[in-house]
Amino acid sequence: MLELLIDPEPFELEAEILGGPAFAGLTLAERKAVAITSTLETGEAGGFFGLSSNFDGKGLSFGLVNWNIGSGSLQPLLRDFYRAFPARWAAAFGPDAARFKAVLDPKDDAAKVRQLKFVIDEANTRVMSKRHKKLVWVIKEPWAAYFRRLANDPELQKIQVRYVHGILLRAKQFCDQLGLRSERAFCFMFDACSSHGQWWNAVKDRQSILDTKLAFQRIRHGGSLPERAILTAVAETLSETSRPKYRQRVLDRKLWFLTGKLPDQEGRETKLRAIPLTDEPFTISTVAPVGGYDPMIDISIMTSFAKGARTHSDLASEAFYLRHPERKRAPIRASESAAKREWTKLRTRATQLFPKLGEHELDDELEAGSVMNVLKSLITGGQRDPSKLASDAFYALHPERSGKPIDAKREPGAVKEWKALRAQAVQALPVEPPRLLEKEESALGTTYYFAINLGIPKIKPMTAVFVPHGYRHGPTVDLMLYLHGHTGPTPIKSYFRREDAPVRQRVAASKKNIILVAPSLGMRSESGVLVEKGGLDRFLGLVLAGLGVARGANPTLRHLILAAHSGGGTHMATLAVRESRAAVQNVRACWGFDCFYNPLLDPPKWLTWARRYPDRTLTGWYHASQPETVTAIVSENLPNIRLRRSRHPNHWTSIGDETTGLIDRAAFLEPR
């Protein structure tokens, strides 16, 4: 057990802690919290002139709790000051006042990147440190003098304290969530929110890590947890999810609240002894924002988001059960009017906190602010590869990484963010006619090979569009989208030449007016952005644009058939259940050729799809190696799921045996 080394006796000079006029109205616990964090950040209790350089990649940090340019936390404070007190702003920044204001005015993500670059270029320099024997970042003149003048302005000091109020409230919400009541815990949580962000538990998988640690502590302590065990778990979670070179410093800083020891920082440790912490209950003056919402509603919804809920209804449900663990996730009954009202209130608040989430949103909504401006800026510069756009945007939004690659095993949060960026990149890219790589004429018909980039590593972007001989062109078009199975790094052109994959031959042999579309997938049928949010609609838009250039007029998609062989089957199921425009409005049937191999993913997706669209049919063939998956898919005896054993015990034969018949029996297709 960690020992208490901070004197718990009443401090006779408590009234003197942050006694200046800017701090008037704060309770003792609030003043202690601000004094401790400002000492840790700036070296002075209530140090309005905390000023740090670009040593951490944030460009410039300033104020009581080191708000910074890199994360965007300092800009709103500065904007409030120069809008309310333009003359004082001009006095502080002198000849650079107008220029600095012009840089700070824009609020989009691309502007934040420019603002970071500005303070690095204009306000920072690197000098040789005699102590460390290396180059270090420092704030250069006249910018250091500008910020000293700014820090001494009493109106700016009041604004800083006003911004601190929001962090104090957030600390109180965390205390309520974790059952913490002491002054010590409140000051700890204020420091956590100041140094790691007010939603620190919603990033880097911190909530799941913390839940695991708390569960272990409950076993260790036999149920209820002492505050010190909870705070230790939070300290370890924050440390383990920080950048490696800062982990020990983060742990030492957070454990100071429990031990009073701050290794390698004797000066600050000495100053902190003048701010005694107690285990008495804390009180705060900060009130919740107007609107009638219990602050715990927001924290429960944010925690639900951190746990993975991605629709407004799911956020409300998860938050409801977090607030009512005694229910043990029992469903809300129709007679429980109070529970129904609470759930509705939670859902309403979820729509306010996350206005961009749709009812079927499956991907992460990124933190406050849209990244679309960053993506559009990169697109304007000529980039069209979704994966490269995602990477460029990721590093633009995270300049502190200095281009450091994402570690897929150790940084799952960064991986999720990168994938969400790639999905947004797909939506941001303009639908322009793809480049025609080759036009191939044969007795079967015409095959166009278009360069459509799905962001699949090591695979040359190539999509085949086969128009059979005798096809009747019109204002609308019916497409069969075919996803091939596992193969080597083989482009679709080579795949079509396989004797055991006669897809084009069987489409040409049919009597219906349909066009075959087949993209090159990965070696294990990786589908890249095709299966991500917005991917199918964008892909089909590019196909139609390519056909428009090739044939002289852009057709409109009427009917869509999804078809797959082998490893392409799971991706076909993903496309089918996606709430994309094409999946909802255009898909009429799904055809599977020996492609039901995933017993975990395939059954729930196909059962969901079949129940959602009773007027559409899944028809497929399988052989002896897929009994578990097939049994699960047909378990509910849904009439629109029709799976049967292949006529020949061969992995490829169902393509040749069944494709033509399927097309000709599709009554919704017109004759050729």
N, C-alpha and C positions, 0 to 999 in steps of 0.2 A: 504494500500500500504506500502511496506517495505521502510523505509527511508534510504538514503545514509549517512553512518556515516564515510566513508573513504574520506579523503581530496582529492578532484578532481584536485586541483591545480598542476601544473608541479612540479615535485620533483627535487630539485636542485642537488641532488647527484645521479640521475638516472644512470649516466655513470659508477658509482661504483658498480652497481648491477651485481654480477657475472662477474667481470672484469678480471678473471684469464685467462691464455692462453688456457685452455681446452674449454672455452666457446667462443673463438674467432669465429666470423662469425655469431653468433646468433643475431637476431634483438632484440630490446628492449622488445617487447611483448613476445618473446620466452624466454628471460632471466628472465623476471618477472614470467612467468608461471613456469619455472623450480625452481626459487627461492622460490615461494610460496609453491609448492608441496613438495619440499625438506624440507622446514621449517615445514610443517605439518607432514611429515613423520619422519624426523630425529631430528627436533628441531633447525637445522641450515640451513641457506640459502646456497644452493650449498654444502650441507653436503655429501661428497662422502662416509663418514663412517657411514651411517645409518646402524645400526645392530640391528636386533630384534630376539627374541627367538621364541620358539614354542608356545607362548601364544595363537596364533590364529589357531594352527594346521598346519601351513605352514612349520614347521621345522626350517627354518632360512631365514631371510629377510635381504637384504644388498643393499646399494647404494643410489643414488640420489632419486629414487622413490620406494625404497624397493622392488626390484625384489626378488622373493622368490623361494625356492626349491619345495615347495608343488605344486604350479601351473605349475612349469617347466619354469618360465620366467627367472630365474637367471642362469640356466645351460648354455644356449648358450653364454652368456656374458663371463662366466668363461672359457668356451672352447676356445673362440676366443683369450683370453689372453694367456692361456698356450700354444696354438699352435704357436702364433706369438712371444711370449717371454718366452720360457721354463726356461731360467736362472732366470728371475725375479719371475716366479712362484715358482721355487725351493727356492728362497731367502725368499719369503713371507711365505710359508708353511713348510719350514724346513724339519724335518724328516717325516712329514706326506704328503709331496707333491706328491710323487709317488702313495701312497695309495689313496689319495683323487682324483687324476686324473683318476685312474683306475675305481673308482666308478662313476665318471662323464662321462666317455667316451661313454657308451651305450646310445642310444636315444629312445628306445622303451618304451611303457607304463609300462611294468613290471619293467624296469630299473628305471623309475621315482619313483615307489613305493619303490624300494630298496634304492634309493638316499635319499628319505625322511626319511626312517628308519635309515639310516646311520647318518644323521646330528642330528636326535633326540637322538640317542644312544650315539654318539661320542662327539657332540658339545654342547649338552644341559644338564642341570641338574635342579633340583627343590630345592629351598631354602625357608625357612620361612621368609616372609616379615614382618618386624616390623610395617610398615605403614598399610598394609592390613590385618595383623594377619592371614595369610594363606600361603600355599605353592604357589610359583610362579615360572614360567620358567625363566631361565637366561642362557646366553651363557657362558660356562665355559672356563677356560684356559686349554691348550694354544690357543684354537681356537679364542678367542676374540683378542688375540695378533696377530694371523695370519691375521685376517681380518683388523686389524688396519694397519699393514704393507702393506697389499694389497691396502687399500684405499689411502695411501700416494703415491703410485706409479703413476707418471704422465702419463704413457702409459695406465694404467688401467682407469685413469680419462678420457682420450680421448675416450676410448672404451665406457665408460658409456654415455658420451655426444653423441657419434654416435648412440647408442641405443635409446637415448632420441629423436633423429630426427624422428624416425618412429612414436613415440607417438605424436609429434608436428604435423606431417602431418595428423594423424588420427583426432586430435582435430580440425584441419582446415576443414576436411571433414564433421564432425558433424556440425560445424558452417555453412558451405555451405548448408547442408541439411535442417537445421532449420531456415535459413535466419538470422543468427547472424553475426554482423559486428564489435562489439566492442572488445577492448582489454580485458575488464572484462569477456565477454562471452568466449573468446578464452582461457583465463587462467582457467576459470571454466571447460571448456571441456577437457583441458589437465589434470586437476586434476581428472576428472571423468574417463578418459581413463587410467590414471596411477593407480588409486585405485580400479577400478571396471573392468578393462580389456578393450582392444581396441575394442571389439565387445560387449560391455556391453548391448546394446539394443537387442542383438540376443539371450539372455538367460532369463530364469525365466519369460517369458511372458511380459518382460519390454516394448517392443514396443507397444503392445496392450494397456497396462496400460497407457503409455505415450500418445498414440493417444486419449484415452478417456479424459485424463486430458486437453490436448490441445483443444479438441473439446469443453469442458466445458468453458475453458478460452476464446475461440472465441465468444461463446454466451455472456459471461460476458462482453467482451470488444467490442462487436458489429462488429466482423469481424477480422481485422488485430490485431496482437498480439504485445505488447511491449516486448522487450527482457527480462525484469525482470519477466514477466508472464511465458515466455518459460523456463527460468532458474529455476524458482520456481517449475514448473511442473516436470522438470528433477530431481531436488533435492528430491522432494517428491517420485517420482518413484524409485529412487535409495534407498532411506530410507526404503520404504515399502517392497522392495524385498530383503533387507539385513537380516541377522540373527537377531532375536528379540533383543538380548542383545546389538547389535551395531546400531540399527535403529536411536536412538536419536543422537548418536555421528555422524553418517553419515549425518543426516539432519543438525546438527549444523555446521559441516564442510562445507557443500555445501552452506548453507545460509550465511556463513562468507563472501563470494564473493559479497553478496548484503547488508549485515548489518554491517560488520566489527566486529561483536561480535563472540567470541568463548568461550562459557560457560565452566567453570571448567578447562580452559587451559590458564590462564593469562600470563604465560611466553611466550608461542608461540604467543598469541594475540599481546603482546607488540612487539615482533620481527617482526610480519607481518605488523605493522604500518609503518615500514621503507620501505615497498614495495607498493607504491601507485598505485591504479588501476584507470583507466579512462574509459570513454565511447567513446573515440576516436577510429576510425577504426584501426585495427591491421594489421601488415604486417608480413610475415614470410620469412625465407631464405630457408627453406626446400623445395625441389622440389619433384614432384611425381616420383615414380619408373619408370625406362625406360620401353618402350613397347608401348608408344603412347596412353595410356588410360587416359581419363579424370578421376580424382580421384572420381568424383561423380558416375561414373559407378559402382565402387566397393561398395560404400555405398548403392546405390539403390538396387544392387543385394543382399547384405547382409540383407538389410531391408526386401526385398521380402522373403528371406529365413526365417527371424524371423516371418513373417506373415503367413508362412505355405507352401509356394511353394516348391515342392519337385522333380520337373523334370527340366532339363535345359531349355526346352521350356517355362514352367510355370514361371521359374525365370526370363527369358527374357521378357515375356509378362507383368508380374507384375511390373518389374523394369521400363519398357517402360511407363506404365500408371502412375507410381509414378513420373516419370520425365515430364510427360505431363498431368497434371490434367485437363487442359483446354479441352482435348478430351472427358472427361466424359466417358472413357472406350469404345469409339467408335472403332469398328474393323478397322484394317489397310486395306485399299482398294488396289487392284492390281495396280492402277495408282499412288500410293504414294511411289515413288521409294526412296525418302530420308528416310521416316519412315521405309521402309523395310530394308534399309541398316543399320539403327540404331538398329533395332530389331536383325538383324543378328550379329551385333557387340556385342550386349548385350548377346546373346546366346553363342557366342564364348568365351566371358570373363567368363560366368557362368560355362562353361566346364573346364576352367582353375582354377577357384576358388574352384569348387566342382567336381574334376575329377572322383569321385566314384559314382556320381549319374547316374543312368540309365534312359532311357527315360520313364520307367514305375516304377521308384522307388517311393514307397508310404510311406516309413518310414524315420525317421530322419537320416541324416548323422551326426555322432558325430563330436565334435570339432577336431582340427588338431591332427593327430596321430591315429593309429589303436589300438583298444582294443583287437585285436585278440591274441596278445602275452599274455596278462593278462588271457584271457579265456583259451588259450591252456595250460598255466601254471597250472591253476586250474584243467583242465581236466586231465592233466598228474598226478595230485595229487589224482585222483580217483573220482572226482565229475562228475556225469552224469545228474543230475536234472537241466533242463534249468532254472527254476526259482531260484534255489539256486546258480547256476553259475552267473546269472544276479545280484543277491544280493551281492555275494562275490566280483564280479568285480566292482560293483557300489561303495562299501565301500573302495575297494582298490584304486579306482580312486578319491575318496573323503575322504581322511583320516581326514579332518577337521571336519567331521560329528561325528567321534568317535562312529560309529555304530548307530547313531540316526535314528529311523524308518522314512520312508517317510510318510508325511501327505498328503494323496491323495487329500484332499480338498484344502489345502493351498499351495501345491507344485506341480502344474501341470507340470512344467518343469522337475522336478525330476522324476515324473511318466513317462513322455515321454522318458526320457533317460533310465530309467530302462527297459521299454518295448523294446526299440531299442537294448539294451544290450541282452535281452532275445532272440530277433530275431537273433542277431549275434551268440549267444550261440548255437542256433539250427543249424546254418550253420557250426559252429566250431566243433561240436560233431562228432566224427567218426561214420560211419555207421557200427556198429557191430551187429551180430545176437542178437535179443532180447532174454531174458530169457523165456523159455517155462514154464508157470505156470501150465498148465494142458492140457491133450489131452482127448477129450470126443468122444467116438464112439457111434453111434446110427444107426437106420435103415435109417435115412436120409442121413448120411454121417459122416465125421470126422470134429470136431471143435477143432481148436488149440487156446488156450488162451495165448497170449504173453504179457509180461510186457513192454509196450511201454509208456513212460512217456510224457504226453502232458502238464504237469505243471498246472493241474487243481486242485485248493485247495479242500481238503476233499474228493477227489476221488481217489480210489486205481487204479493205472495204470493197465489197462487191455484192450486189443484189441482182439476181436474174429475174427478168420479167418476160414470160413466154406467152406469145400471142399465137394460138394455133391457126393453121391454114383454114381459110373460110370464115374466120371470125367476123362478125358484123359489128362495126363500130357505131356507137351512138352517144347520146349525151350522158348516159349512165353506164356503169360498169360493175360486173360481178367478179370478185377476186377469190382465189383459193390461196391462202398464205400457208406455205409448207415449211416446217422446221425440221431440219435433218438431225440425225443422231450423232453419236460420238464418232469422230474420224480424226485423221491427222490434220495438220495445218493445210487443208485442201480447200481451195476456192470452190464456190458452187459450180463453176464451169467444169471443173474436173469431176466433181461429184455426179453431175448429170451424165457423164460418159460411162459411169459404172453400169454394167449389164444388169446387176441385181437391184438397181434403183431407177426403173423406167418411168419416172414420174411424168416427164414431158410426153413420152409415148402414150401413156394412158389418158392424159388430158386430151391429146390430139385425137385419140381413138373415140372419144365420147362424141355425143351428138348435141351437146349443150354449149351455149355461148358464154364461155368462162375463160379468164386469163389466170395463169399460174404465176405466183410471186414467191421467190425463194431466196432468202439472204444467206450469205456465208456466215456460219456460226463458228464458235470456238471448237477446239479439239475435243472438249467434253460438252459440246452443245451450248457453251456459254452464249448468252443472248445480249449481253451488254445493256445499253439503254433501251432496247426494245421492250423489255419487261418492266422498266421503271415507270414512275408516274409520268404520264403524257407521252411516253415513248411510242406506243402503238399508233396513236393519232398522228404524231409527227412523221413516223416512218411511212404510213400510208399516204400522207400528204405529199411526201417527196416522191413516192412511186407514181401518184397521179400526175404530179408536175412533170416528171420524166416522160410519162406517156403523152402528156399534152404537147411537149416539145417534139417528141418522135412522130406523133400523129397529126399535129397541127391544131389541136383543141383539147383543153383540159376536161376530162370526164368527171362526173360526180359518182362517188361510191354508192352503190345500191345495196348489194348483198355481199357478205363476207363469210367465207368458210375457213375455219382454222383446222389445219391438218398437221400431223407430226408422226415421225418415226423414231423409235428407240428413245435416246436421251432427250430428244426434243419434246417429249410428252409432258414433262413437268412444267416446262415453260409455256406450252400450249394451255395447260390448266391455269397458270398464273394470268395469262392474257385473258382467258375466258372470264375469270372472276373479277378482274380489274374493272373499276368503274370509269373506264375511258368512254369517250363518245362512240367510238367504233364498236366496242364490246357491248355497249348498251343498245345502240340503235341499229347496227348493221350485221352482227353475227347471226347467222341462221342455223348453223350446224357445226359440230366438231367431229373430226374423223381421226381415229388413232390406229396406227399400224405398229403393233407389238411395242407399245410405248408406255406401259403401266408398271413402272419399276420402283416407284418411291412409295413405300407403304405408309410413311408419315405425312407426306405432303399431298399426294394425289387424291386419296379418298375424301378428306374434308373439303377440298376445293371442288371436286366434281359433284359431290352431294349438294354443296351450297349452290353451285351453278344450276344444277338440275331443278332444285326447288325454286330458285329465283326465276328461272325461265322455262316454265312447263311446256311452252310451245316450241322449244328447240330440243334437238336430239344429239346425244353423244353416241356415236356408233364406233365400235372398235373391235380389233382382233388381238388375240394374245396366244402364247403357247405356254408350256408347262412351267416355265421359270418365274411366272408372275402370279401364283395362286393367292398369296396373302393380300396383295394390293387389289386384285380383281374381286376377291371375296368381299372385301370391305366396301368397294365401290358399289357393288350390286346388293349390299346387305339390306337396304331399305326397299328393294323391289320397285324403284321408281320407274314408271312406264317410259320415260324419255331417256333412259340409260340402257343401251343395247350392246353388250359385250359378248363375244363368242370366240370359241377356240379357232385358231387358224386352220385352214384346210391342209396345210403342209407344215411339218415340224421344222421350219426354217425361219431364221430371224428376219429375212428380207422378203419372203414370197408374198406376204399379204399386200405389199405395195402393188405388185403386178397383178395379183389375183382380184383385188377388190376395187381399185380406184375408179376404173371406167364405169363399173356398175353403180357405184355410189353417186357419181356425177349424173349419170343418166336417170337415176331414180329420184333425184332432187327436183321435186315438182316446182319449187320456187325459181328454178333456173329456166331461162328461155332457150328454145332450140337455136342452133347455129344456122 
